[in-house]
Amino acid sequence: MDIMETIRDQVENNSVLLYMKGSPNQPQCGFSSQTVQALMSCGHRFAYVDILSNPEIRANLPLYGNWPTFPQLWVGGELIGGCDIVIEMQEKGELKELLDEELSKEDAN
């Protein structure tokens, strides 16, 4: 499987997926840490990929999603955005609403 297929598989098979530096328990940058905190405040589990230990994903994900920076949040196969967007959505209550909606679809299946 080539790297773009791997990324597509990850995005399509995880309802909520965060590409980040480090792990949720040990983020390796402030932006990843803030994004994790926003996601955790919504009370849902999410998948993650540590781009620091996956250099091929780190190099190719910006091409796949046409988004140059990390972290990247994907929900329901759609790119939501990076730290600033996630924090803004969380502050407005939109992030929890989006995750509730997406994960209720998953539960229905």
DRENDO-1510 file (C-alpha; in Angstrom, 1 decimal, always signed):
<recs>
REC; n; res; u; v; w
REC; 1; MET; +0.0; +0.0; +0.0 .
REC; 2; ASP; +1.5; +3.4; -0.9 .
REC; 3; ILE; +1.5; +6.2; +1.6 .
REC; 4; MET; -1.5; +8.1; +0.0 .
REC; 5; GLU; -3.5; +4.9; +0.2 .
REC; 6; THR; -2.5; +4.5; +3.9 .
REC; 7; ILE; -3.6; +8.1; +4.6 .
REC; 8; ARG; -6.9; +7.6; +2.8 .
REC; 9; ASP; -7.5; +4.4; +4.8 .
REC; 10; GLN; -6.7; +6.2; +8.1 .
REC; 11; VAL; -9.0; +9.1; +7.3 .
REC; 12; GLU; -11.9; +7.0; +6.0 .
REC; 13; ASN; -11.7; +4.4; +8.8 .
REC; 14; ASN; -11.6; +6.7; +11.8 .
REC; 15; SER; -14.6; +8.9; +12.6 .
REC; 16; VAL; -12.4; +11.4; +14.5 .
REC; 17; LEU; -8.7; +11.4; +13.6 .
REC; 18; LEU; -6.0; +13.8; +14.7 .
REC; 19; TYR; -2.6; +14.0; +13.0 .
REC; 20; MET; -0.4; +15.5; +15.6 .
REC; 21; LYS; +3.2; +15.8; +16.9 .
REC; 22; GLY; +3.5; +13.2; +19.7 .
REC; 23; SER; +0.6; +11.5; +21.5 .
REC; 24; PRO; -2.4; +12.8; +23.4 .
REC; 25; ASN; -0.6; +11.8; +26.6 .
REC; 26; GLN; +2.7; +13.4; +25.5 .
REC; 27; PRO; +2.1; +16.1; +22.9 .
REC; 28; GLN; +5.4; +17.3; +21.4 .
REC; 29; CYS; +4.2; +20.8; +20.5 .
REC; 30; GLY; +1.9; +23.5; +22.0 .
REC; 31; PHE; -0.5; +23.4; +19.1 .
REC; 32; SER; -0.9; +19.7; +19.3 .
REC; 33; SER; -1.4; +20.0; +23.1 .
REC; 34; GLN; -4.1; +22.7; +22.7 .
REC; 35; THR; -5.9; +20.7; +20.0 .
REC; 36; VAL; -5.9; +17.5; +22.2 .
REC; 37; GLN; -7.3; +19.5; +25.2 .
REC; 38; ALA; -10.1; +20.9; +23.0 .
REC; 39; LEU; -11.0; +17.4; +21.8 .
REC; 40; MET; -10.8; +15.9; +25.2 .
REC; 41; SER; -13.1; +18.6; +26.6 .
REC; 42; CYS; -15.8; +17.2; +24.2 .
REC; 43; GLY; -15.8; +13.8; +26.0 .
REC; 44; HIS; -15.3; +11.6; +23.0 .
REC; 45; ARG; -12.5; +9.2; +22.1 .
REC; 46; PHE; -10.5; +9.9; +19.0 .
REC; 47; ALA; -7.8; +8.3; +17.0 .
REC; 48; TYR; -4.4; +9.9; +16.4 .
REC; 49; VAL; -1.3; +9.5; +14.3 .
REC; 50; ASP; +2.0; +10.8; +15.6 .
REC; 51; ILE; +3.6; +12.4; +12.5 .
REC; 52; LEU; +7.0; +12.6; +14.2 .
REC; 53; SER; +7.3; +8.8; +14.2 .
REC; 54; ASN; +5.7; +8.6; +10.7 .
REC; 55; PRO; +7.9; +10.8; +8.5 .
REC; 56; GLU; +6.2; +9.6; +5.3 .
REC; 57; ILE; +2.8; +10.6; +6.6 .
REC; 58; ARG; +4.3; +13.9; +7.8 .
REC; 59; ALA; +5.7; +14.6; +4.3 .
REC; 60; ASN; +2.6; +13.6; +2.3 .
REC; 61; LEU; -0.4; +14.5; +4.4 .
REC; 62; PRO; -0.1; +18.2; +3.5 .
REC; 63; LEU; -0.5; +17.1; -0.2 .
REC; 64; TYR; -3.4; +14.8; +0.6 .
REC; 65; GLY; -5.5; +17.4; +2.5 .
REC; 66; ASN; -4.1; +20.5; +0.9 .
REC; 67; TRP; -3.3; +21.8; +4.4 .
REC; 68; PRO; +0.3; +22.7; +5.1 .
REC; 69; THR; +0.5; +22.6; +8.9 .
REC; 70; PHE; +0.0; +20.3; +11.9 .
REC; 71; PRO; -2.0; +19.3; +13.8 .
REC; 72; GLN; -4.8; +18.3; +11.4 .
REC; 73; LEU; -8.2; +17.2; +12.6 .
REC; 74; TRP; -10.3; +15.0; +10.3 .
REC; 75; VAL; -14.0; +14.2; +11.2 .
REC; 76; GLY; -16.1; +11.9; +9.1 .
REC; 77; GLY; -13.5; +11.8; +6.4 .
REC; 78; GLU; -13.4; +15.7; +6.1 .
REC; 79; LEU; -10.6; +18.0; +7.0 .
REC; 80; ILE; -11.8; +20.3; +9.8 .
REC; 81; GLY; -8.5; +22.2; +10.1 .
REC; 82; GLY; -5.7; +23.0; +12.5 .
REC; 83; CYS; -5.3; +24.2; +16.1 .
REC; 84; ASP; -6.8; +27.7; +15.6 .
REC; 85; ILE; -9.9; +26.4; +13.9 .
REC; 86; VAL; -10.4; +23.6; +16.5 .
REC; 87; ILE; -10.0; +26.0; +19.4 .
REC; 88; GLU; -12.4; +28.5; +17.9 .
REC; 89; MET; -15.0; +25.7; +17.3 .
REC; 90; GLN; -14.5; +24.4; +20.8 .
REC; 91; GLU; -15.1; +27.9; +22.3 .
REC; 92; LYS; -18.3; +28.3; +20.3 .
REC; 93; GLY; -19.6; +24.8; +21.2 .
REC; 94; GLU; -19.4; +23.8; +17.5 .
REC; 95; LEU; -16.7; +21.1; +18.0 .
REC; 96; LYS; -18.7; +19.1; +20.5 .
REC; 97; GLU; -21.8; +19.4; +18.3 .
REC; 98; LEU; -19.8; +18.2; +15.3 .
REC; 99; LEU; -18.3; +15.2; +17.2 .
REC; 100; ASP; -21.7; +14.3; +18.8 .
REC; 101; GLU; -23.3; +14.3; +15.4 .
REC; 102; GLU; -20.5; +12.3; +13.7 .
REC; 103; LEU; -20.2; +9.7; +16.5 .
REC; 104; SER; -24.0; +9.2; +16.7 .
REC; 105; LYS; -23.9; +8.2; +13.0 .
REC; 106; GLU; -21.2; +5.6; +13.9 .
REC; 107; ASP; -23.3; +4.3; +16.8 .
REC; 108; ALA; -26.3; +3.9; +14.5 .
REC; 109; ASN; -24.4; +1.6; +12.2 .
</recs>
